[in-house]
Amino acid sequence: MRTHCLVRPGSSDLSALFDRSATNASPLANDTSIGVGYAPLSRLEKVVLAAEHELGRMATQCHPEIGRDIKIMALRHREQVRLTVACAFVDRYIDGLPTYLRAKNLVAATVGQIAEDHQLPAVVAVNTANDPDVMSLYLTVLGTSAESGDDGQAGRGNRVNGLITPFRPMTMESVPGKNAISHVGKLYNIAAGLIAERVARLDGVGEAHCLLVSGIGGALSEPQTATVRLRPTHAANCEDYRDAIAAIVENELFGLSTASADLVSGRLRIGDWPLRRDN
């Protein structure tokens, strides 16, 4: 495989905006955008995230036949849960159909056990488009469908918590490939997730949503709006939480100035939950 990388200068106006950030107390937003976060994760969301992480660990540590292109669709209908796994297998580690089928069974058993561990038994199906009779299998050279020009790649990015959740508040603003200094497409999604997580931990709060809207050229610490919605676990006046929520929002927005260093150190992790690791 040959990789050809091209790095070119950014537009003159955005480069000038980035330079002005250096003299500002807070970095300046390089876009007008929306960041969304919610907490806590549901049991089903935790199963999907844990399963994807475990398969990824197996791929890199002990089962090289499992590719890193892994997609898990979770469907819950009342008490029935179905997990459909698309897993690209690496052809050089598969010496025939029996080996491929064993690898599929291993993936299915791993995902099924994780669901059981979360008290959410599920029916697990892996690579359901396969037709072993004609050797139509999900085999790749690199462990990803991208090598074959898979359609729809550009819009498949997970949200900042590692999930795609249509029944939750979310934005189509993608996170990968954006700088962690001034690009609100990354930073406000991180901040919204951190805010929602901390608000959800307040006594008496069962669930929290956060939405942040930036204005290009404005300080990251001063969004156009910072909206927090919460669901109390008991009868309560949401106004009772106003001061605590305001303090959390202010703290996390000012904390974005260290987001780049925190991502490099691993204290902040995109594609995982919780986003912040304090230990």
Residue, then its C-alpha position, 0 to 999 in steps of 0.5 A: m500500500r502506498t500513501h501519498c499525503l498532501v498538506r497545503p495552507g489553509s484559507s487566508d481568512l481562517s489562517a488570520l483568525f487562527d493567528r488572532s487566537a494567540t493574543n486572545a484569552s480564549p481561542l476564537a471559533n473558526d466556524t459557526s457550528i453546533g455541538v451536542g452531548y447527552a448523558p448517561l448512556s443507555r444499557l444498549e449503547k453501553v453494549v454497542l460501545a463495549a463490543e466495538h472496543e473489545l473486537g478492536r482490542m482482539a484485532t490488535q492484540c490476539h486475533p489479527e484475522i479481525g479487521r478494524d472496520i467494525k460496525i454494530m447496529a443495535l435494534r431493541h423492540r420491547e424486550q427483544v434485542r438484535l445486534t447486527v455486526a459487520c466485521a471486515f476479516v483480513d484475508r491473509y489470516i483466513d486459509g479457507l471457509p472453515t477458518y472464516l466461519r470460526a472467526k465469525n462465530l468468535v465475533a458473535a460469541t464475544v458480542g453475545q457475552i458482552a450483552e449478557d454481561h450487561q443483563l441485556p441478552a441479544v440475538v447476534a448476527v455477523n456479516t449477514a450478506n455472506d453466501p458461503d455456498v458461492m464463497s461470497l464472504y466479507l474478506t479484505v486485504l487491509g481490514t476495511s471496506a474503504e479499500s474497495g471504494d465502499d459507497g457512503q464512507a464520507g458520512r459514516g463517522n461516529r459521534v464524539n462518544g463513539l456512537i451514532t444515535p438517531f433517537r438521541p440529540m445529535t448533530m451531523e457535524s463530524v469530529p475526526g480530521k479537525n484541529a483541537i485548538s479552534h475547530v468547534g466542530k470538534l471542540y463543542n461536541i466534546a464540551a457538550g458531552l462533558i457538560a451533559e455527563r457532569v450535569a447528569r451526575l448531579d443529585g436528583v438528575g436522571e438525564a441531561h442534554c447539552l447544545l452549544v452554538s458557536g459564532i465564527g470569530g467569537a471566543l470559544s468560552e462565549p457561545q451564542t447559546a449554551t442550552v442544557r435540558l435535564r430530566p429529574t429523577h423525582a419531582a423537582n424544580c429545574e431552576d434549583y439546578r441553574d447555578a450548578i449547571a451554569a458553573i459546570v458550563e463555564n468551567e468546561l468552556f474555559g477548559l477547552s483551552t487545554a483540550s489539545a494537550d488533554l487529547v494528546s495525553g489521553r486524558l480526553r478520549i474521542g470515541d469512548w465514554p466517559l470522554r474524560r479520564d481523570n486517572 
